[in-house]
Amino acid sequence: MIERLGRSIRARLALFASVAMALLCLAAGALSLWVGHRTAVDIRTKEVTSAALHVGHDIQRNHMHPLTGFDLNGLQVVDSTGRVVASTPNLEGVPRLTTVVPDPSSPSRTDVLCRLPQLDDDCHITASVRVFDESGDWFVYAYDATVPWYIHPYVIAVLALVSAALVAITWFGVSKVVARTLAPVNQITRQLTDISYRDEIMRVAVPEKAEEIKALAEAANRTLARLEAAMDQQRRFASDASHDLRSPITAMRAELESAMLAPDETDWRETGGKLMASLDRLQNIVADLLTLARLEAGAPSRLESVDLAELVAAETTRPRSKKIVTALQPGVVVTGDRLKLARLLTNLLDNAERHAESTIIVTLRRNEEAVLEVLDDGAGIAPDQREVVFRRFTRLDASRSRDAGGTGLGLPIAREIAQAHHGTLKIEDSDTGARFVLRLPIRKE
């Protein structure tokens, strides 16, 4: 389809250039004909006038020769009485064809006269010359056909052939140039068509020349790089999700198989409790996966004015295993989805509760933006691991035993919620423990 489009673009551009060349040739041909016609008319007029003056000069010297050897349609010599005294053979015996005479102040005159007797129906360039004589003025008339608009059939033929050749060369040249220009695009198209999710490296060749196509190839490679990264993330996500889902399922299967081996000796209440714990973990993982899917899909939020101090106060009053200390600046209002922001805070508090030794400190202040900090007094997180914890199903080796109750999705969900509210969630330096800092835009009045 793309190749057909390329051919279509090539054909359309070649047709456009050819039509433009044809119009240019038409205009140039018309101008050439106009200039050529004017030049030919001037030359023909000079020839006719020159012939009449030559005969008039002979008359003045009384050496008039027979009116032959002139490449004209006719010549006539009229004496002072108006009688034709000499003419070319084709006008022999023919009376005077015209009574047009030069102006008194001029010895000659040229006109274009039509329908002259004894001549064809075409119009003729007529030159009249006055010859002064003692008995009266004599007149010499020279006649020749006018120049047609096309000057000569050969001129039309030459112009037509040259125009056709130029149009053909234009079509061929533009077609070749466009084909050569689109060749890298077609190559990129074929490479994009051949790329599949099984390829280890998804890239297209970047041409060295043609800056625009080079920019296209580089943009395609950047898009492919993002797609490749997203696919790798999805593969890791699927692998991690299957692993974390398999753990509670395996635990449940082991409990059931153990109970089935000795059903009479099994404490089914205890077994049911263990199965419920695994089911709770499985349910939490599935719920978090659905939450992440909705966030990534851009599910619509119910935006409203949210007072963060009230929200934090409400969330921190719930019973927890660790002491929570708050320092909240009132009047820090943002625009957001209250339920999602509450989920974000809950995830941060749950994470801090699993890792804190005894105390969690929650601080809220207003600068140019709303700043919410959740600090625990646990072992903390190494600087090179601060982004790793925001990956899905990530648990640091040092805290796996303490984080057994988590799904590995709490912090990724919290960051997705922050980004959905045009904010950021990062881990920043602290003297002790892990310090999570949430920044959100202040609501504009």
C-alpha positions as CSV (number, residue, x, y, z in Angstrom):
1,M,0.0,0.0,0.0
2,I,2.8,2.4,0.9
3,E,4.6,1.6,-2.3
4,R,1.4,2.3,-4.3
5,L,1.2,5.5,-2.4
6,G,4.8,6.3,-3.3
7,R,4.1,5.5,-6.9
8,S,1.0,7.7,-6.7
9,I,3.0,10.6,-5.3
10,R,5.6,10.1,-7.9
11,A,3.0,10.1,-10.7
12,R,1.2,13.1,-9.3
13,L,4.4,15.1,-9.0
14,A,5.6,14.1,-12.4
15,L,2.1,15.0,-13.9
16,F,2.1,18.3,-12.1
17,A,5.6,19.2,-13.3
18,S,4.8,18.1,-16.8
19,V,1.6,20.2,-16.9
20,A,3.6,23.1,-15.6
21,M,6.2,22.6,-18.2
22,A,3.5,22.3,-20.9
23,L,2.0,25.5,-19.8
24,L,5.4,27.1,-19.7
25,C,6.2,25.8,-23.2
26,L,2.8,27.1,-24.4
27,A,3.5,30.6,-22.9
28,A,7.0,30.6,-24.3
29,G,5.8,29.3,-27.7
30,A,3.1,32.0,-27.9
31,L,5.7,34.7,-26.9
32,S,8.1,33.3,-29.5
33,L,5.5,33.3,-32.2
34,W,4.5,36.9,-31.3
35,V,8.1,38.1,-31.4
36,G,8.8,36.0,-34.5
37,H,5.7,37.2,-36.3
38,R,6.5,40.9,-35.6
39,T,10.1,40.3,-36.8
40,A,8.9,38.5,-39.9
41,V,6.4,41.3,-40.7
42,D,9.0,43.9,-40.3
43,I,11.4,42.0,-42.6
44,R,8.6,41.4,-45.2
45,T,7.6,45.0,-45.1
46,K,11.2,46.2,-45.6
47,E,11.5,43.8,-48.5
48,V,8.4,45.1,-50.2
49,T,9.3,48.7,-49.6
50,S,12.9,48.1,-50.8
51,A,11.6,46.6,-54.0
52,A,9.3,49.6,-54.6
53,L,12.1,52.1,-53.9
54,H,14.4,50.2,-56.2
55,V,11.9,50.5,-59.1
56,G,11.3,54.1,-58.2
57,H,15.0,54.8,-58.3
58,D,15.3,53.2,-61.8
59,I,12.4,55.5,-63.0
60,Q,14.2,58.6,-61.8
61,R,17.3,57.6,-63.7
62,N,15.1,56.7,-66.8
63,H,16.6,53.2,-66.7
64,M,13.5,51.2,-65.8
65,H,14.0,47.5,-66.4
66,P,11.4,44.8,-66.8
67,L,9.7,44.1,-63.5
68,T,11.0,40.6,-63.1
69,G,13.2,39.0,-60.7
70,F,11.3,40.3,-57.6
71,D,10.1,37.7,-55.1
72,L,6.8,39.5,-54.7
73,N,3.1,38.9,-55.5
74,G,3.1,41.8,-57.9
75,L,4.4,45.2,-58.9
76,Q,2.7,48.1,-60.7
77,V,4.0,51.5,-62.1
78,V,1.4,54.2,-62.5
79,D,2.2,57.4,-64.4
80,S,1.0,60.9,-63.6
81,T,-2.3,60.3,-65.5
82,G,-3.1,57.2,-63.4
83,R,-2.4,54.7,-66.2
84,V,-0.5,51.5,-65.4
85,V,2.7,51.7,-67.6
86,A,4.5,48.6,-66.2
87,S,3.7,45.6,-64.1
88,T,4.8,42.1,-63.3
89,P,3.6,39.4,-65.7
90,N,0.9,38.2,-63.4
91,L,-0.7,41.8,-63.3
92,E,-0.1,42.5,-67.0
93,G,-3.2,44.3,-68.4
94,V,-4.7,44.7,-64.9
95,P,-5.8,48.3,-64.0
96,R,-4.4,50.0,-61.0
97,L,-5.2,47.9,-57.9
98,T,-5.4,50.7,-55.3
99,T,-5.5,54.5,-55.2
100,V,-3.6,54.7,-51.9
101,V,-0.8,57.2,-52.1
102,P,1.9,58.4,-49.7
103,D,1.2,61.4,-47.6
104,P,2.4,64.7,-49.2
105,S,5.2,64.9,-46.7
106,S,6.4,61.4,-47.2
107,P,7.8,59.6,-50.3
108,S,6.5,56.2,-49.3
109,R,3.8,54.5,-47.4
110,T,3.0,50.9,-46.4
111,D,-0.5,49.4,-45.8
112,V,-2.1,46.1,-45.4
113,L,-4.8,45.8,-48.0
114,C,-7.3,43.0,-48.5
115,R,-9.3,41.7,-51.4
116,L,-7.2,43.2,-54.2
117,P,-8.4,42.3,-57.7
118,Q,-6.3,39.7,-59.6
119,L,-4.7,38.7,-56.3
120,D,-5.9,35.9,-54.0
121,D,-8.2,36.6,-51.1
122,D,-5.5,37.0,-48.6
123,C,-4.5,40.4,-47.4
124,H,-1.2,41.9,-48.8
125,I,1.5,44.2,-47.5
126,T,1.3,47.1,-50.0
127,A,4.2,49.6,-50.3
128,S,3.5,52.8,-52.4
129,V,6.4,55.0,-53.4
130,R,6.1,58.5,-55.0
131,V,8.4,59.3,-57.9
132,F,8.7,63.0,-58.7
133,D,8.5,63.8,-62.5
134,E,8.2,67.1,-64.5
135,S,4.8,65.9,-65.9
136,G,3.5,64.9,-62.5
137,D,4.0,62.3,-59.7
138,W,4.4,58.7,-60.6
139,F,3.7,55.9,-58.2
140,V,5.2,52.4,-57.7
141,Y,3.1,49.8,-55.9
142,A,4.6,46.6,-54.6
143,Y,2.4,43.8,-53.2
144,D,3.3,40.7,-51.2
145,A,1.3,38.4,-48.9
146,T,1.1,39.1,-45.2
147,V,2.9,36.8,-42.8
148,P,0.6,34.3,-41.1
149,W,0.4,34.1,-37.3
150,Y,2.3,30.8,-37.3
151,I,5.0,32.4,-39.6
152,H,5.7,29.1,-41.3
153,P,4.5,25.5,-40.8
154,Y,8.1,24.5,-39.9
155,V,8.0,26.9,-37.0
156,I,4.9,25.3,-35.5
157,A,6.4,21.8,-36.1
158,V,9.7,22.8,-34.3
159,L,7.9,24.4,-31.4
160,A,5.6,21.4,-31.0
161,L,8.6,18.9,-31.1
162,V,10.6,21.0,-28.6
163,S,7.7,21.3,-26.3
164,A,6.9,17.6,-26.4
165,A,10.5,16.8,-25.8
166,L,10.7,19.2,-22.8
167,V,7.5,17.8,-21.3
168,A,8.8,14.2,-21.8
169,I,12.1,15.1,-20.2
170,T,10.4,16.8,-17.3
171,W,8.2,13.8,-16.7
172,F,11.1,11.4,-16.8
173,G,13.4,13.6,-14.8
174,V,10.9,14.4,-12.0
175,S,9.8,10.8,-11.9
176,K,13.4,9.7,-11.4
177,V,14.2,12.4,-8.9
178,V,11.1,11.6,-6.8
179,A,11.7,7.9,-7.0
180,R,15.3,8.4,-5.8
181,T,14.0,10.7,-3.1
182,L,11.3,8.2,-1.9
183,A,13.7,5.2,-2.1
184,P,14.8,5.7,1.5
185,V,11.2,6.1,2.6
186,N,10.3,2.9,0.9
187,Q,13.2,1.2,2.5
188,I,12.1,2.4,5.9
189,T,8.6,1.3,5.1
190,R,9.7,-2.2,4.3
191,Q,11.8,-2.4,7.4
192,L,8.9,-1.3,9.6
193,T,6.7,-3.8,7.9
194,D,9.2,-6.6,8.6
195,I,9.7,-5.7,12.2
196,S,7.9,-8.0,14.7
197,Y,7.7,-8.3,18.4
198,R,10.1,-11.3,18.2
199,D,13.0,-9.1,16.9
200,E,15.7,-8.4,19.5
201,I,16.5,-5.1,17.9
202,M,13.8,-3.0,16.3
203,R,15.5,-0.2,14.3
204,V,15.5,1.1,10.7
205,A,18.4,2.3,8.7
206,V,19.2,6.0,8.9
207,P,20.3,7.5,5.5
208,E,23.4,9.6,5.5
209,K,21.9,12.2,3.1
210,A,18.5,13.8,2.8
211,E,18.1,15.6,6.2
212,E,14.3,15.4,6.1
213,I,14.3,11.6,5.6
214,K,17.1,11.2,8.1
215,A,15.0,13.0,10.6
216,L,12.1,10.7,9.8
217,A,14.2,7.6,10.3
218,E,15.6,8.9,13.6
219,A,12.1,9.8,14.8
220,A,11.0,6.2,13.8
221,N,13.9,4.8,15.7
222,R,13.1,6.8,18.8
223,T,9.5,5.6,18.6
224,L,10.7,2.0,18.1
225,A,13.1,2.4,21.1
226,R,10.1,3.6,23.3
227,L,8.0,0.7,21.9
228,E,10.9,-1.8,22.6
229,A,11.2,-0.4,26.2
230,A,7.5,-0.7,26.7
231,M,7.5,-4.2,25.4
232,D,10.4,-5.2,27.7
233,Q,8.5,-3.6,30.5
234,Q,5.4,-5.6,29.6
235,R,7.4,-8.8,29.4
236,R,9.0,-8.2,32.8
237,F,5.6,-7.2,34.2
238,A,4.0,-10.4,32.9
239,S,6.9,-12.5,34.3
240,D,6.8,-10.7,37.7
241,A,3.0,-10.9,37.8
242,S,2.9,-14.6,37.0
243,H,5.5,-15.2,39.6
244,D,3.7,-13.2,42.3
245,L,0.4,-14.8,41.4
246,R,1.9,-18.2,41.3
247,S,3.2,-17.9,44.9
248,P,-0.2,-17.8,46.7
249,I,-1.7,-20.3,44.3
250,T,1.2,-22.7,45.0
251,A,0.8,-22.2,48.7
252,M,-2.9,-22.9,48.5
253,R,-2.3,-26.0,46.4
254,A,0.3,-27.3,48.9
255,E,-2.0,-26.8,51.8
256,L,-4.9,-28.6,50.0
257,E,-2.6,-31.5,48.9
258,S,-1.3,-31.8,52.5
259,A,-4.8,-31.8,53.9
260,M,-6.1,-34.4,51.3
261,L,-3.3,-36.8,52.2
262,A,-4.7,-37.2,55.7
263,P,-8.2,-35.7,55.7
264,D,-9.2,-37.3,59.0
265,E,-6.2,-35.8,60.8
266,T,-6.4,-32.3,59.2
267,D,-7.5,-29.3,61.1
268,W,-9.8,-27.9,58.4
269,R,-10.3,-24.6,60.3
270,E,-6.6,-24.0,60.4
271,T,-6.3,-25.0,56.8
272,G,-9.1,-22.7,55.8
273,G,-7.4,-19.8,57.6
274,K,-4.2,-20.4,55.7
275,L,-6.1,-20.6,52.4
276,M,-7.9,-17.4,53.3
277,A,-4.6,-15.7,53.8
278,S,-3.3,-16.8,50.4
279,L,-6.6,-15.8,48.9
280,D,-6.4,-12.3,50.5
281,R,-2.9,-11.9,49.0
282,L,-4.1,-13.1,45.6
283,Q,-7.1,-10.7,45.8
284,N,-4.8,-7.8,46.7
285,I,-2.5,-8.5,43.8
286,V,-5.4,-8.7,41.3
287,A,-7.0,-5.5,42.7
288,D,-3.7,-3.7,42.4
289,L,-3.2,-4.9,38.8
290,L,-6.7,-3.6,37.9
291,T,-5.9,-0.3,39.6
292,L,-2.7,0.1,37.6
293,A,-4.5,-0.9,34.3
294,R,-7.1,1.8,35.0
295,L,-4.5,4.4,35.7
296,E,-2.5,3.6,32.6
297,A,-5.6,3.6,30.5
298,G,-6.3,7.2,31.6
299,A,-9.6,6.4,33.3
300,P,-11.5,9.6,34.0
301,S,-11.1,11.1,37.5
302,R,-13.6,13.0,39.6
303,L,-11.7,16.2,40.1
304,E,-12.5,18.4,43.0
305,S,-10.9,20.7,45.6
306,V,-9.0,18.5,48.1
307,D,-7.6,19.9,51.4
308,L,-4.5,17.8,51.9
309,A,-4.3,18.5,55.6
310,E,-7.9,17.2,56.2
311,L,-7.1,14.1,54.0
312,V,-3.9,13.3,55.8
313,A,-5.5,13.8,59.2
314,A,-8.3,11.4,58.2
315,E,-5.9,8.7,56.9
316,T,-3.5,8.9,59.8
317,T,-6.1,8.5,62.5
318,R,-6.7,4.9,61.6
319,P,-5.0,2.3,63.9
320,R,-1.5,1.2,62.8
321,S,1.2,-0.9,64.4
322,K,3.7,2.1,64.3
323,K,3.4,5.5,65.8
324,I,2.5,8.3,63.4
325,V,3.6,11.9,64.0
326,T,2.1,14.6,61.8
327,A,3.1,18.2,61.1
328,L,0.4,19.6,58.8
329,Q,0.2,23.2,57.5
330,P,-3.5,24.1,57.0
331,G,-4.9,25.5,53.8
332,V,-2.9,23.3,51.4
333,V,-5.5,22.8,48.7
334,V,-5.0,20.9,45.4
335,T,-7.2,19.8,42.5
336,G,-7.6,16.1,42.2
337,D,-9.5,12.9,42.8
338,R,-10.0,12.5,46.6
339,L,-10.2,8.6,46.4
340,K,-7.0,8.3,44.4
341,L,-5.1,10.7,46.5
342,A,-6.3,8.8,49.6
343,R,-5.0,5.6,47.9
344,L,-1.6,7.2,47.3
345,L,-1.3,8.3,50.9
346,T,-2.4,4.9,52.2
347,N,0.2,3.1,50.0
348,L,2.9,5.4,51.3
349,L,1.8,4.8,54.9
350,D,1.5,1.0,54.4
351,N,5.0,1.0,52.9
352,A,6.4,3.1,55.8
353,E,4.6,0.9,58.4
354,R,6.3,-2.3,57.0
355,H,9.8,-0.8,57.2
356,A,9.7,1.6,60.2
357,E,11.2,0.6,63.5
358,S,8.7,2.5,65.6
359,T,7.8,5.9,64.2
360,I,6.4,7.4,60.9
361,I,6.6,11.2,60.4
362,V,4.1,12.8,58.0
363,T,4.8,16.5,57.1
364,L,2.7,18.8,54.9
365,R,3.8,22.3,53.8
366,R,3.1,24.7,51.1
367,N,5.8,26.4,49.0
368,E,5.2,27.1,45.4
369,E,3.5,23.7,45.4
370,A,2.1,21.3,47.9
371,V,4.8,19.2,49.5
372,L,3.9,16.0,51.4
373,E,6.6,13.9,53.1
374,V,6.4,10.5,54.6
375,L,9.5,9.5,56.6
376,D,10.1,6.3,58.5
377,D,12.9,5.4,60.9
378,G,13.8,2.2,59.2
379,A,16.9,1.0,57.5
380,G,16.3,3.4,54.5
381,I,17.0,2.9,50.8
382,A,20.3,3.1,49.0
383,P,20.5,6.0,46.5
384,D,21.0,3.6,43.6
385,Q,17.9,1.7,44.6
386,R,15.6,4.7,44.9
387,E,14.1,4.4,41.4
388,V,14.1,0.6,41.5
389,V,11.4,0.5,44.2
390,F,9.0,2.2,41.9
391,R,9.1,-0.7,39.5
392,R,6.3,-3.2,39.6
393,F,6.7,-6.3,41.9
394,T,10.0,-4.9,43.1
395,R,11.1,-5.8,46.7
396,L,14.6,-5.1,47.8
397,D,16.4,-8.2,49.1
398,A,17.1,-6.7,52.5
399,S,13.4,-6.1,53.1
400,R,11.8,-9.2,51.6
401,S,11.1,-10.8,54.9
402,R,9.6,-7.7,56.3
403,D,7.6,-6.9,53.1
404,A,6.0,-10.3,52.7
405,G,2.6,-8.8,53.1
406,G,3.0,-6.4,50.2
407,T,2.1,-6.9,46.6
408,G,5.0,-5.0,45.1
409,L,2.6,-2.7,43.4
410,G,1.9,-0.1,46.1
411,L,4.7,2.3,45.2
412,P,4.2,2.0,41.4
413,I,0.5,2.8,41.9
414,A,1.3,5.8,44.1
415,R,3.7,7.2,41.5
416,E,1.1,6.7,38.7
417,I,-1.5,8.6,40.8
418,A,1.0,11.4,41.4
419,Q,1.8,11.7,37.7
420,A,-1.9,11.6,36.8
421,H,-2.3,14.7,39.0
422,H,0.7,16.4,37.3
423,G,2.9,15.9,40.3
424,T,6.0,13.9,41.2
425,L,6.8,11.2,43.8
426,K,10.5,10.6,44.7
427,I,12.7,9.3,47.4
428,E,15.0,12.1,48.7
429,D,17.9,12.2,51.2
430,S,17.2,11.8,54.9
431,D,19.3,11.3,58.1
432,T,17.5,8.1,58.8
433,G,15.0,5.8,57.1
434,A,13.3,6.4,53.8
435,R,11.9,9.8,52.9
436,F,9.1,9.8,50.3
437,V,8.3,13.3,48.9
438,L,5.1,14.0,47.0
439,R,4.8,17.4,45.1
440,L,1.5,18.5,43.6
441,P,0.4,21.8,41.9
442,I,-1.5,24.1,44.2
443,R,-5.1,24.7,43.2
444,K,-5.6,28.0,41.5
445,E,-8.4,30.2,42.8
